[in-house]
């Protein structure tokens, strides 16, 4: 029996987010410490096997409430199902799919609801498994856009391309989503992506809360409507995020850790001016800066990313953030 195993990793937006959904530019890196994995094999019926996060049986109403607060109302089954649908529609007229049924299941070690791209990791891992099972080659530049359409078109979740790009390309990637950089390939809008050497980075840390946070789609919806209305503050902030990303790319190429740290901090300060941020999430950034590190949100909140100088500063980061219920890690990028 052919047994296919595929995975996709967590990610951190280093500079520029959340401008990827607004014609901006970003730099992100992969976090190989955590992943979503998919197992797929031929089966008599097409079967999607729920993971332990998709259970619907509880010992009490209190247990149900706790589960909803931690995982939301939906687990990963909807993501897998929507990915299969979009893969089929993409292949229709492009690739002849053999009539084969399969069983598919997923599991994830990515911390939930802290903005480390756990949902898109399930989608990218599922897409990789389907491509191998059906022997379909989808251009690398197109894969992130197809993965994004699963959430935006099928599930109505507000999202940008950044997470899917870094999860497809891995490593460290500079992304340009400006109108002049975006091109349509195979019916999907794709940005321009440049892979950078992660070894050019100074030491990087990621910290995240080990309790529940707020789902990404709730945090992005208001920005989206304000941007669509031409809100001056939001439009100017998105342009500034793009400028910060360009400058950060140059700082990385020049191995200028001091300048990169300054840009990371400015990224967060800009975001704070246009968004209502949770006080406990802001405190994470402030505590990290008190330890001497740079800090910004890694995604939508609940996790932060930044740079530090040495082992003594990393120890201070752990000391400053531990009282907030945060775990601090050195992300595996290579």
Phi and psi in degrees as GROMACS dihedral restraints (atoms count N, CA, C in turn):
[ dihedral_restraints ]
;  ai    aj    ak    al  type     phi  dphi    fc
    3     4     5     6     1   -74.4    20    10
    4     5     6     7     1   120.3    20    10
    6     7     8     9     1  -117.0    20    10
    7     8     9    10     1   115.5    20    10
    9    10    11    12     1  -104.6    20    10
   10    11    12    13     1   127.6    20    10
   12    13    14    15     1  -121.3    20    10
   13    14    15    16     1   124.8    20    10
   15    16    17    18     1  -134.0    20    10
   16    17    18    19     1   151.5    20    10
   18    19    20    21     1  -140.0    20    10
   19    20    21    22     1   161.6    20    10
   21    22    23    24     1  -140.8    20    10
   22    23    24    25     1   148.8    20    10
   24    25    26    27     1  -102.7    20    10
   25    26    27    28     1   163.3    20    10
   27    28    29    30     1   -65.0    20    10
   28    29    30    31     1   166.7    20    10
   30    31    32    33     1  -144.8    20    10
   31    32    33    34     1   163.2    20    10
   33    34    35    36     1  -131.3    20    10
   34    35    36    37     1   133.2    20    10
   36    37    38    39     1   -82.3    20    10
   37    38    39    40     1   112.0    20    10
   39    40    41    42     1   -79.4    20    10
   40    41    42    43     1   -43.4    20    10
   42    43    44    45     1  -149.3    20    10
   43    44    45    46     1   144.6    20    10
   45    46    47    48     1   100.7    20    10
   46    47    48    49     1   -28.6    20    10
   48    49    50    51     1   -70.2    20    10
   49    50    51    52     1   144.2    20    10
   51    52    53    54     1  -101.8    20    10
   52    53    54    55     1    37.2    20    10
   54    55    56    57     1   -78.5    20    10
   55    56    57    58     1    -4.5    20    10
   57    58    59    60     1   -64.9    20    10
   58    59    60    61     1   -25.5    20    10
   60    61    62    63     1   -90.6    20    10
   61    62    63    64     1     7.6    20    10
   63    64    65    66     1  -135.3    20    10
   64    65    66    67     1    33.0    20    10
   66    67    68    69     1    70.7    20    10
   67    68    69    70     1    26.4    20    10
   69    70    71    72     1   -98.1    20    10
   70    71    72    73     1  -152.3    20    10
   72    73    74    75     1  -142.8    20    10
   73    74    75    76     1   146.3    20    10
   75    76    77    78     1  -145.4    20    10
   76    77    78    79     1   162.5    20    10
   78    79    80    81     1  -127.2    20    10
   79    80    81    82     1   132.0    20    10
   81    82    83    84     1  -137.0    20    10
   82    83    84    85     1   160.2    20    10
   84    85    86    87     1  -134.0    20    10
   85    86    87    88     1   156.6    20    10
   87    88    89    90     1   -81.7    20    10
   88    89    90    91     1   157.1    20    10
   90    91    92    93     1  -126.5    20    10
   91    92    93    94     1    96.2    20    10
   93    94    95    96     1   -77.9    20    10
   94    95    96    97     1     0.3    20    10
   96    97    98    99     1   -66.9    20    10
   97    98    99   100     1   -25.6    20    10
   99   100   101   102     1  -133.6    20    10
  100   101   102   103     1   145.8    20    10
  102   103   104   105     1  -152.6    20    10
  103   104   105   106     1   161.8    20    10
  105   106   107   108     1  -108.5    20    10
  106   107   108   109     1   133.9    20    10
  108   109   110   111     1  -125.0    20    10
  109   110   111   112     1   148.9    20    10
  111   112   113   114     1  -127.6    20    10
  112   113   114   115     1   136.5    20    10
  114   115   116   117     1  -116.6    20    10
  115   116   117   118     1   130.1    20    10
  117   118   119   120     1  -135.2    20    10
  118   119   120   121     1   136.6    20    10
  120   121   122   123     1  -151.0    20    10
  121   122   123   124     1   156.5    20    10
  123   124   125   126     1   -64.4    20    10
  124   125   126   127     1   140.7    20    10
  126   127   128   129     1  -149.7    20    10
  127   128   129   130     1   162.2    20    10
  129   130   131   132     1   -69.0    20    10
  130   131   132   133     1   -31.4    20    10
  132   133   134   135     1  -122.2    20    10
  133   134   135   136     1   163.7    20    10
  135   136   137   138     1   -83.6    20    10
  136   137   138   139     1   113.3    20    10
  138   139   140   141     1  -126.6    20    10
  139   140   141   142     1   127.6    20    10
  141   142   143   144     1  -106.3    20    10
  142   143   144   145     1   115.0    20    10
  144   145   146   147     1   -90.8    20    10
  145   146   147   148     1   121.2    20    10
  147   148   149   150     1   -62.8    20    10
  148   149   150   151     1   147.4    20    10
  150   151   152   153     1   -89.9    20    10
  151   152   153   154     1   178.8    20    10
  153   154   155   156     1   -65.2    20    10
  154   155   156   157     1   -19.1    20    10
  156   157   158   159     1   -81.7    20    10
  157   158   159   160     1    -7.1    20    10
  159   160   161   162     1  -103.0    20    10
  160   161   162   163     1    12.3    20    10
  162   163   164   165     1   -67.5    20    10
  163   164   165   166     1   153.0    20    10
  165   166   167   168     1  -128.8    20    10
  166   167   168   169     1    18.6    20    10
  168   169   170   171     1  -118.4    20    10
  169   170   171   172     1   128.8    20    10
  171   172   173   174     1  -131.7    20    10
  172   173   174   175     1   156.2    20    10
  174   175   176   177     1   -79.6    20    10
  175   176   177   178     1   -18.1    20    10
  177   178   179   180     1  -167.4    20    10
  178   179   180   181     1   170.7    20    10
  180   181   182   183     1   -66.3    20    10
  181   182   183   184     1   -35.5    20    10
  183   184   185   186     1   -60.5    20    10
  184   185   186   187     1   -40.0    20    10
  186   187   188   189     1   -66.1    20    10
  187   188   189   190     1   -39.4    20    10
  189   190   191   192     1   -62.4    20    10
  190   191   192   193     1   -46.1    20    10
  192   193   194   195     1   -60.7    20    10
  193   194   195   196     1   -43.4    20    10
  195   196   197   198     1   -61.8    20    10
  196   197   198   199     1   -40.2    20    10
  198   199   200   201     1   -65.7    20    10
  199   200   201   202     1   -42.5    20    10
  201   202   203   204     1   -64.5    20    10
  202   203   204   205     1   -41.1    20    10
  204   205   206   207     1   -64.4    20    10
  205   206   207   208     1   -32.5    20    10
  207   208   209   210     1   -84.6    20    10
  208   209   210   211     1   -43.0    20    10
  210   211   212   213     1  -112.6    20    10
  211   212   213   214     1    -5.9    20    10
  213   214   215   216     1    80.0    20    10
  214   215   216   217     1  -175.8    20    10
  216   217   218   219     1   -82.2    20    10
  217   218   219   220     1   -14.1    20    10
  219   220   221   222     1  -128.3    20    10
  220   221   222   223     1   138.1    20    10
  222   223   224   225     1   -91.8    20    10
  223   224   225   226     1  -152.5    20    10
  225   226   227   228     1   -86.7    20    10
  226   227   228   229     1    -9.9    20    10
  228   229   230   231     1   -59.5    20    10
  229   230   231   232     1   -40.4    20    10
  231   232   233   234     1   -62.8    20    10
  232   233   234   235     1   -33.9    20    10
  234   235   236   237     1   -68.4    20    10
  235   236   237   238     1   -43.8    20    10
  237   238   239   240     1   -63.7    20    10
  238   239   240   241     1   -46.1    20    10
  240   241   242   243     1   -61.9    20    10
  241   242   243   244     1   -44.8    20    10
  243   244   245   246     1   -66.7    20    10
  244   245   246   247     1   -34.8    20    10
  246   247   248   249     1   -66.0    20    10
  247   248   249   250     1   -42.4    20    10
  249   250   251   252     1   -60.6    20    10
  250   251   252   253     1   -43.6    20    10
  252   253   254   255     1   -61.7    20    10
  253   254   255   256     1   -47.5    20    10
  255   256   257   258     1   -67.9    20    10
  256   257   258   259     1   -35.3    20    10
  258   259   260   261     1   -62.6    20    10
  259   260   261   262     1   -44.9    20    10
  261   262   263   264     1   -61.1    20    10
  262   263   264   265     1   -45.4    20    10
  264   265   266   267     1   -66.0    20    10
  265   266   267   268     1   -38.7    20    10
  267   268   269   270     1   -63.3    20    10
  268   269   270   271     1   -42.3    20    10
  270   271   272   273     1   -74.0    20    10
  271   272   273   274     1   -24.6    20    10
  273   274   275   276     1   -59.6    20    10
  274   275   276   277     1   116.5    20    10
  276   277   278   279     1    89.6    20    10
  277   278   279   280     1    -9.7    20    10
  279   280   281   282     1  -112.2    20    10
  280   281   282   283     1   -43.4    20    10
  282   283   284   285     1  -133.2    20    10
  283   284   285   286     1   138.5    20    10
  285   286   287   288     1   -86.5    20    10
  286   287   288   289     1   114.5    20    10
  288   289   290   291     1   -89.3    20    10
  289   290   291   292     1   127.6    20    10
  291   292   293   294     1   -64.3    20    10
  292   293   294   295     1   146.6    20    10
  294   295   296   297     1   -79.2    20    10
  295   296   297   298     1    88.8    20    10
  297   298   299   300     1  -131.8    20    10
  298   299   300   301     1   132.9    20    10
  300   301   302   303     1   -95.8    20    10
  301   302   303   304     1   164.9    20    10
  303   304   305   306     1  -156.3    20    10
  304   305   306   307     1   159.9    20    10
  306   307   308   309     1  -108.5    20    10
  307   308   309   310     1   137.7    20    10
  309   310   311   312     1  -137.3    20    10
  310   311   312   313     1   140.5    20    10
  312   313   314   315     1  -143.2    20    10
  313   314   315   316     1   156.8    20    10
  315   316   317   318     1  -132.3    20    10
  316   317   318   319     1   160.7    20    10
  318   319   320   321     1  -148.3    20    10
  319   320   321   322     1   157.7    20    10
  321   322   323   324     1  -144.7    20    10
  322   323   324   325     1   137.3    20    10
  324   325   326   327     1  -105.2    20    10
  325   326   327   328     1     4.6    20    10
  327   328   329   330     1   -74.2    20    10
  328   329   330   331     1   125.9    20    10
  330   331   332   333     1   -53.6    20    10
  331   332   333   334     1   134.6    20    10
  333   334   335   336     1   -84.3    20    10
  334   335   336   337     1   143.3    20    10
  336   337   338   339     1    61.7    20    10
  337   338   339   340     1    30.2    20    10
  339   340   341   342     1  -122.4    20    10
  340   341   342   343     1    15.5    20    10
  342   343   344   345     1    78.7    20    10
  343   344   345   346     1    32.5    20    10
  345   346   347   348     1  -107.6    20    10
  346   347   348   349     1    17.1    20    10
  348   349   350   351     1    68.1    20    10
  349   350   351   352     1    42.9    20    10
  351   352   353   354     1   -66.9    20    10
  352   353   354   355     1   -37.6    20    10
  354   355   356   357     1   -67.2    20    10
  355   356   357   358     1   -47.1    20    10
  357   358   359   360     1   -67.4    20    10
  358   359   360   361     1   -26.8    20    10
  360   361   362   363     1   -64.7    20    10
  361   362   363   364     1   -39.6    20    10
  363   364   365   366     1   -62.4    20    10
  364   365   366   367     1   -42.2    20    10
  366   367   368   369     1   -64.8    20    10
  367   368   369   370     1   -47.3    20    10
  369   370   371   372     1   -64.6    20    10
  370   371   372   373     1   -41.2    20    10
  372   373   374   375     1   -63.6    20    10
  373   374   375   376     1   -41.1    20    10
  375   376   377   378     1   -64.2    20    10
  376   377   378   379     1   -43.3    20    10
  378   379   380   381     1   -60.7    20    10
  379   380   381   382     1   -42.7    20    10
  381   382   383   384     1   -62.2    20    10
  382   383   384   385     1   -40.8    20    10
  384   385   386   387     1   -65.7    20    10
  385   386   387   388     1   -42.5    20    10
  387   388   389   390     1   -64.7    20    10
  388   389   390   391     1   -40.3    20    10
  390   391   392   393     1   -60.6    20    10
  391   392   393   394     1   -42.7    20    10
  393   394   395   396     1   -71.9    20    10
  394   395   396   397     1   -42.1    20    10
  396   397   398   399     1   -61.7    20    10
  397   398   399   400     1   -41.5    20    10
  399   400   401   402     1   -96.9    20    10
  400   401   402   403     1     4.5    20    10
  402   403   404   405     1    56.2    20    10
  403   404   405   406     1    46.7    20    10
  405   406   407   408     1  -109.6    20    10
  406   407   408   409     1   131.3    20    10
  408   409   410   411     1  -104.3    20    10
  409   410   411   412     1   120.3    20    10
  411   412   413   414     1  -111.1    20    10
  412   413   414   415     1   128.6    20    10
  414   415   416   417     1   -50.8    20    10
  415   416   417   418     1   139.3    20    10
  417   418   419   420     1   -56.4    20    10
  418   419   420   421     1   -40.9    20    10
  420   421   422   423     1   -65.4    20    10
  421   422   423   424     1   -26.1    20    10
  423   424   425   426     1   -85.2    20    10
  424   425   426   427     1   -29.7    20    10
  426   427   428   429     1   -54.5    20    10
  427   428   429   430     1   -44.8    20    10
  429   430   431   432     1   -60.3    20    10
  430   431   432   433     1   -38.6    20    10
  432   433   434   435     1   -68.6    20    10
  433   434   435   436     1   -36.7    20    10
  435   436   437   438     1   -66.2    20    10
  436   437   438   439     1   -42.8    20    10
  438   439   440   441     1   -62.8    20    10
  439   440   441   442     1   -40.9    20    10
  441   442   443   444     1   -61.6    20    10
  442   443   444   445     1   -39.5    20    10
  444   445   446   447     1   -62.9    20    10
  445   446   447   448     1   -23.9    20    10
  447   448   449   450     1   -60.5    20    10
  448   449   450   451     1   -44.3    20    10
  450   451   452   453     1   -81.8    20    10
  451   452   453   454     1   -44.6    20    10
  453   454   455   456     1   -75.3    20    10
  454   455   456   457     1   -45.6    20    10
  456   457   458   459     1   -84.6    20    10
  457   458   459   460     1   -41.1    20    10
  459   460   461   462     1   -86.3    20    10
  460   461   462   463     1   -38.9    20    10
  462   463   464   465     1  -112.0    20    10
  463   464   465   466     1    -5.4    20    10
  465   466   467   468     1    67.4    20    10
  466   467   468   469     1    30.3    20    10
  468   469   470   471     1   -97.3    20    10
  469   470   471   472     1   128.7    20    10
  471   472   473   474     1   -71.1    20    10
  472   473   474   475     1   125.9    20    10
  474   475   476   477     1  -160.0    20    10
  475   476   477   478     1   166.9    20    10
  477   478   479   480     1  -121.6    20    10
  478   479   480   481     1   179.2    20    10
  480   481   482   483     1   -79.1    20    10
  481   482   483   484     1   -21.2    20    10
  483   484   485   486     1   -49.8    20    10
  484   485   486   487     1   -51.1    20    10
  486   487   488   489     1   -60.2    20    10
  487   488   489   490     1   -43.0    20    10
  489   490   491   492     1   -70.8    20    10
  490   491   492   493     1   -34.4    20    10
  492   493   494   495     1   -62.8    20    10
  493   494   495   496     1   -51.3    20    10
  495   496   497   498     1   -68.5    20    10
  496   497   498   499     1   -31.7    20    10
  498   499   500   501     1   -73.7    20    10
  499   500   501   502     1   -26.7    20    10
  501   502   503   504     1   -80.1    20    10
  502   503   504   505     1   -46.7    20    10
  504   505   506   507     1   -83.4    20    10
  505   506   507   508     1   -33.0    20    10
  507   508   509   510     1    63.4    20    10
  508   509   510   511     1  -176.0    20    10
  510   511   512   513     1    70.2    20    10
  511   512   513   514     1  -131.2    20    10
  513   514   515   516     1  -130.4    20    10
  514   515   516   517     1   125.3    20    10
  516   517   518   519     1  -134.9    20    10
  517   518   519   520     1   133.9    20    10
  519   520   521   522     1   -93.6    20    10
  520   521   522   523     1   132.1    20    10
  522   523   524   525     1  -127.2    20    10
  523   524   525   526     1   135.0    20    10
  525   526   527   528     1  -119.7    20    10
  526   527   528   529     1   115.2    20    10
  528   529   530   531     1  -111.9    20    10
  529   530   531   532     1    17.8    20    10
  531   532   533   534     1   -66.0    20    10
  532   533   534   535     1   154.8    20    10
  534   535   536   537     1   -54.5    20    10
  535   536   537   538     1   -36.9    20    10
  537   538   539   540     1   -73.8    20    10
  538   539   540   541     1   -18.1    20    10
  540   541   542   543     1   -94.2    20    10
  541   542   543   544     1   -22.4    20    10
  543   544   545   546     1   -78.9    20    10
  544   545   546   547     1   133.5    20    10
  546   547   548   549     1  -132.3    20    10
  547   548   549   550     1   149.8    20    10
  549   550   551   552     1   -91.4    20    10
  550   551   552   553     1   122.3    20    10
  552   553   554   555     1  -125.9    20    10
  553   554   555   556     1   125.3    20    10
  555   556   557   558     1    52.4    20    10
  556   557   558   559     1    39.8    20    10
  558   559   560   561     1    81.7    20    10
  559   560   561   562     1     6.2    20    10
  561   562   563   564     1  -126.7    20    10
  562   563   564   565     1   140.0    20    10
  564   565   566   567     1   -78.0    20    10
  565   566   567   568     1   126.1    20    10
  567   568   569   570     1  -125.1    20    10
  568   569   570   571     1   140.5    20    10
  570   571   572   573     1   -86.0    20    10
  571   572   573   574     1  -171.3    20    10
  573   574   575   576     1  -106.0    20    10
  574   575   576   577     1   128.3    20    10
  576   577   578   579     1  -123.7    20    10
  577   578   579   580     1   131.4    20    10
  579   580   581   582     1  -123.3    20    10
  580   581   582   583     1   120.2    20    10
  582   583   584   585     1   -80.6    20    10
  583   584   585   586     1   129.9    20    10
  585   586   587   588     1  -110.7    20    10
  586   587   588   589     1   157.6    20    10
  588   589   590   591     1   -81.3    20    10
  589   590   591   592     1   116.7    20    10
  591   592   593   594     1   -59.2    20    10
  592   593   594   595     1   -22.6    20    10
  594   595   596   597     1   -68.9    20    10
  595   596   597   598     1   -12.2    20    10
  597   598   599   600     1   -79.0    20    10
  598   599   600   601     1   -11.9    20    10
  600   601   602   603     1   -78.7    20    10
  601   602   603   604     1   148.3    20    10
  603   604   605   606     1   -71.5    20    10
  604   605   606   607     1   176.5    20    10
  606   607   608   609     1   -57.2    20    10
  607   608   609   610     1   133.5    20    10
  609   610   611   612     1  -119.2    20    10
  610   611   612   613     1   142.0    20    10
  612   613   614   615     1  -124.0    20    10
  613   614   615   616     1   158.6    20    10
  615   616   617   618     1  -132.3    20    10
  616   617   618   619     1   135.2    20    10
  618   619   620   621     1  -128.5    20    10
  619   620   621   622     1   142.7    20    10
  621   622   623   624     1  -145.8    20    10
  622   623   624   625     1   151.2    20    10
  624   625   626   627     1   -75.2    20    10
  625   626   627   628     1   139.9    20    10
  627   628   629   630     1   -93.9    20    10
  628   629   630   631     1     9.5    20    10
  630   631   632   633     1  -109.7    20    10
  631   632   633   634     1  -179.1    20    10
  633   634   635   636     1   -73.7    20    10
  634   635   636   637     1   156.7    20    10
  636   637   638   639     1  -130.5    20    10
  637   638   639   640     1  -162.4    20    10
  639   640   641   642     1  -100.9    20    10
  640   641   642   643     1   132.7    20    10
  642   643   644   645     1   -57.3    20    10
  643   644   645   646     1   145.6    20    10
  645   646   647   648     1   -55.9    20    10
  646   647   648   649     1   -44.8    20    10
  648   649   650   651     1   -61.9    20    10
  649   650   651   652     1   -29.7    20    10
  651   652   653   654     1   -71.3    20    10
  652   653   654   655     1   -32.0    20    10
  654   655   656   657     1   -79.2    20    10
  655   656   657   658     1   -28.3    20    10
  657   658   659   660     1   -88.7    20    10
  658   659   660   661     1   -23.4    20    10
  660   661   662   663     1   -61.5    20    10
  661   662   663   664     1   -41.5    20    10
  663   664   665   666     1   -67.5    20    10
  664   665   666   667     1   -41.8    20    10
  666   667   668   669     1   -58.2    20    10
  667   668   669   670     1   -41.4    20    10
  669   670   671   672     1   -61.7    20    10
  670   671   672   673     1   -44.8    20    10
  672   673   674   675     1   -69.7    20    10
  673   674   675   676     1   -37.1    20    10
  675   676   677   678     1   -66.5    20    10
  676   677   678   679     1   -39.6    20    10
  678   679   680   681     1   -64.8    20    10
  679   680   681   682     1   -42.4    20    10
  681   682   683   684     1   -63.2    20    10
  682   683   684   685     1   -31.0    20    10
  684   685   686   687     1   -81.0    20    10
  685   686   687   688     1    -6.5    20    10
  687   688   689   690     1    80.8    20    10
  688   689   690   691     1    26.2    20    10
  690   691   692   693     1   -52.8    20    10
  691   692   693   694     1   119.9    20    10
  693   694   695   696     1   -58.0    20    10
  694   695   696   697     1   -45.4    20    10
  696   697   698   699     1   -62.9    20    10
  697   698   699   700     1   -42.3    20    10
  699   700   701   702     1   -69.7    20    10
  700   701   702   703     1   -44.4    20    10
  702   703   704   705     1   -61.0    20    10
  703   704   705   706     1   -44.2    20    10
  705   706   707   708     1   -67.2    20    10
  706   707   708   709     1   -36.8    20    10
  708   709   710   711     1   -64.3    20    10
  709   710   711   712     1   -41.1    20    10
  711   712   713   714     1   -64.4    20    10
  712   713   714   715     1   -38.0    20    10
  714   715   716   717     1   -65.7    20    10
  715   716   717   718     1   -37.2    20    10
  717   718   719   720     1   -68.2    20    10
  718   719   720   721     1   -39.6    20    10
  720   721   722   723     1   -57.6    20    10
  721   722   723   724     1   -40.9    20    10
  723   724   725   726     1   -65.0    20    10
  724   725   726   727     1   -41.8    20    10
  726   727   728   729     1   -64.3    20    10
  727   728   729   730     1   -42.9    20    10
  729   730   731   732     1   -59.1    20    10
  730   731   732   733     1   -37.6    20    10
  732   733   734   735     1   -67.6    20    10
  733   734   735   736     1   -42.6    20    10
  735   736   737   738     1   -59.8    20    10
  736   737   738   739     1   -44.5    20    10
  738   739   740   741     1   -66.5    20    10
  739   740   741   742     1   -36.5    20    10
  741   742   743   744     1   -66.5    20    10
  742   743   744   745     1   -37.9    20    10
  744   745   746   747     1   -59.4    20    10
  745   746   747   748     1   -44.6    20    10
  747   748   749   750     1   -65.0    20    10
  748   749   750   751     1   -38.8    20    10
  750   751   752   753     1   -64.4    20    10
  751   752   753   754     1   -39.8    20    10
  753   754   755   756     1   -65.2    20    10
  754   755   756   757     1   -44.6    20    10
  756   757   758   759     1   -63.1    20    10
  757   758   759   760     1   -33.2    20    10
  759   760   761   762     1   -88.9    20    10
  760   761   762   763     1    -0.8    20    10
  762   763   764   765     1    57.8    20    10
  763   764   765   766     1    37.0    20    10
  765   766   767   768     1   -95.3    20    10
  766   767   768   769     1    88.7    20    10
  768   769   770   771     1   -66.2    20    10
  769   770   771   772     1   -35.4    20    10
  771   772   773   774     1   -64.5    20    10
  772   773   774   775     1   -45.4    20    10
  774   775   776   777     1   -67.2    20    10
  775   776   777   778     1   -40.4    20    10
  777   778   779   780     1   -61.2    20    10
  778   779   780   781     1   -42.8    20    10
  780   781   782   783     1   -61.1    20    10
  781   782   783   784     1   -41.7    20    10
  783   784   785   786     1   -62.3    20    10
  784   785   786   787     1   -41.6    20    10
  786   787   788   789     1   -68.1    20    10
  787   788   789   790     1   -38.1    20    10
  789   790   791   792     1   -61.5    20    10
  790   791   792   793     1   -44.3    20    10
  792   793   794   795     1   -64.2    20    10
  793   794   795   796     1   -42.1    20    10
  795   796   797   798     1   -64.3    20    10
  796   797   798   799     1   -33.8    20    10
  798   799   800   801     1   -58.2    20    10
  799   800   801   802     1   -47.1    20    10
  801   802   803   804     1   -66.6    20    10
  802   803   804   805     1   -42.8    20    10
  804   805   806   807     1   -61.1    20    10
  805   806   807   808     1   -36.2    20    10
  807   808   809   810     1   -67.0    20    10
  808   809   810   811     1   -44.0    20    10
  810   811   812   813     1   -62.2    20    10
  811   812   813   814     1   -39.1    20    10
  813   814   815   816     1   -63.5    20    10
  814   815   816   817     1   -28.0    20    10
  816   817   818   819     1   -72.1    20    10
  817   818   819   820     1   -24.9    20    10
  819   820   821   822     1  -111.0    20    10
  820   821   822   823     1    -8.0    20    10
  822   823   824   825     1  -124.2    20    10
  823   824   825   826     1   148.1    20    10
  825   826   827   828     1   -86.0    20    10
  826   827   828   829     1   111.4    20    10
  828   829   830   831     1  -105.5    20    10
  829   830   831   832     1   148.0    20    10
  831   832   833   834     1   -63.7    20    10
  832   833   834   835     1   136.2    20    10
  834   835   836   837     1   -60.1    20    10
  835   836   837   838     1   -38.2    20    10
  837   838   839   840     1   -71.5    20    10
  838   839   840   841     1   -25.4    20    10
  840   841   842   843     1   -75.4    20    10
  841   842   843   844     1   -40.3    20    10
  843   844   845   846     1   -60.8    20    10
  844   845   846   847     1   -40.2    20    10
  846   847   848   849     1   -61.8    20    10
  847   848   849   850     1   -33.2    20    10
  849   850   851   852     1   -59.8    20    10
  850   851   852   853     1   -46.6    20    10
  852   853   854   855     1   -63.2    20    10
  853   854   855   856     1   -45.4    20    10
  855   856   857   858     1   -64.2    20    10
  856   857   858   859     1   -40.3    20    10
  858   859   860   861     1   -65.6    20    10
  859   860   861   862     1   -39.7    20    10
  861   862   863   864     1   -64.4    20    10
  862   863   864   865     1   -39.8    20    10
  864   865   866   867     1   -68.7    20    10
  865   866   867   868     1   -34.0    20    10
  867   868   869   870     1   -62.1    20    10
  868   869   870   871     1   -28.9    20    10
  870   871   872   873     1   -79.1    20    10
  871   872   873   874     1    -6.1    20    10
  873   874   875   876     1   101.0    20    10
  874   875   876   877     1    -2.5    20    10
  876   877   878   879     1   -90.3    20    10
  877   878   879   880     1   161.1    20    10
  879   880   881   882     1   -82.8    20    10
  880   881   882   883     1   158.5    20    10
  882   883   884   885     1  -159.7    20    10
  883   884   885   886     1   141.3    20    10
  885   886   887   888     1  -155.5    20    10
  886   887   888   889     1   170.7    20    10
  888   889   890   891     1   -66.6    20    10
  889   890   891   892     1   137.4    20    10
  891   892   893   894     1   -77.2    20    10
  892   893   894   895     1   -22.6    20    10
  894   895   896   897     1  -155.9    20    10
  895   896   897   898     1  -115.1    20    10
  897   898   899   900     1   -96.3    20    10
  898   899   900   901     1    -0.5    20    10
  900   901   902   903     1   127.5    20    10
  901   902   903   904     1   152.4    20    10
  903   904   905   906     1    96.2    20    10
  904   905   906   907     1   -17.2    20    10
  906   907   908   909     1  -139.7    20    10
  907   908   909   910     1   144.2    20    10
  909   910   911   912     1  -125.5    20    10
  910   911   912   913     1   159.3    20    10
  912   913   914   915     1  -137.9    20    10
  913   914   915   916     1   151.9    20    10
  915   916   917   918     1  -176.3    20    10
  916   917   918   919     1  -174.2    20    10
  918   919   920   921     1  -115.5    20    10
  919   920   921   922     1   155.9    20    10
  921   922   923   924     1  -140.7    20    10
  922   923   924   925     1   174.7    20    10
  924   925   926   927     1  -102.5    20    10
  925   926   927   928     1   -39.8    20    10
  927   928   929   930     1  -156.7    20    10
  928   929   930   931     1  -179.6    20    10
  930   931   932   933     1   -61.9    20    10
  931   932   933   934     1   -35.7    20    10
  933   934   935   936     1   -63.8    20    10
  934   935   936   937     1   -40.0    20    10
  936   937   938   939     1   -68.9    20    10
  937   938   939   940     1   -38.0    20    10
  939   940   941   942     1   -61.9    20    10
  940   941   942   943     1   -40.2    20    10
  942   943   944   945     1   -62.2    20    10
  943   944   945   946     1   -40.1    20    10
  945   946   947   948     1   -64.4    20    10
  946   947   948   949     1   -39.1    20    10
  948   949   950   951     1   -57.3    20    10
  949   950   951   952     1   -47.6    20    10
  951   952   953   954     1   -61.5    20    10
  952   953   954   955     1   -41.7    20    10
  954   955   956   957     1   -65.2    20    10
  955   956   957   958     1   -41.3    20    10
  957   958   959   960     1   -72.4    20    10
  958   959   960   961     1   -33.7    20    10
  960   961   962   963     1   -95.0    20    10
  961   962   963   964     1   -20.6    20    10
  963   964   965   966     1   -57.8    20    10
  964   965   966   967     1   -41.4    20    10
  966   967   968   969     1   -62.9    20    10
  967   968   969   970     1   -17.7    20    10
  969   970   971   972     1   -88.9    20    10
  970   971   972   973     1     3.3    20    10
  972   973   974   975     1    78.4    20    10
  973   974   975   976     1    28.5    20    10
  975   976   977   978     1  -102.8    20    10
  976   977   978   979     1   145.6    20    10
  978   979   980   981     1  -104.4    20    10
  979   980   981   982     1   133.3    20    10
  981   982   983   984     1  -113.3    20    10
  982   983   984   985     1   129.8    20    10
  984   985   986   987     1  -130.8    20    10
  985   986   987   988     1   160.6    20    10
  987   988   989   990     1   -98.8    20    10
  988   989   990   991     1   109.4    20    10
  990   991   992   993     1   -68.0    20    10
  991   992   993   994     1   139.9    20    10
  993   994   995   996     1   -86.0    20    10
  994   995   996   997     1   112.3    20    10
  996   997   998   999     1  -105.1    20    10
  997   998   999  1000     1   -38.3    20    10
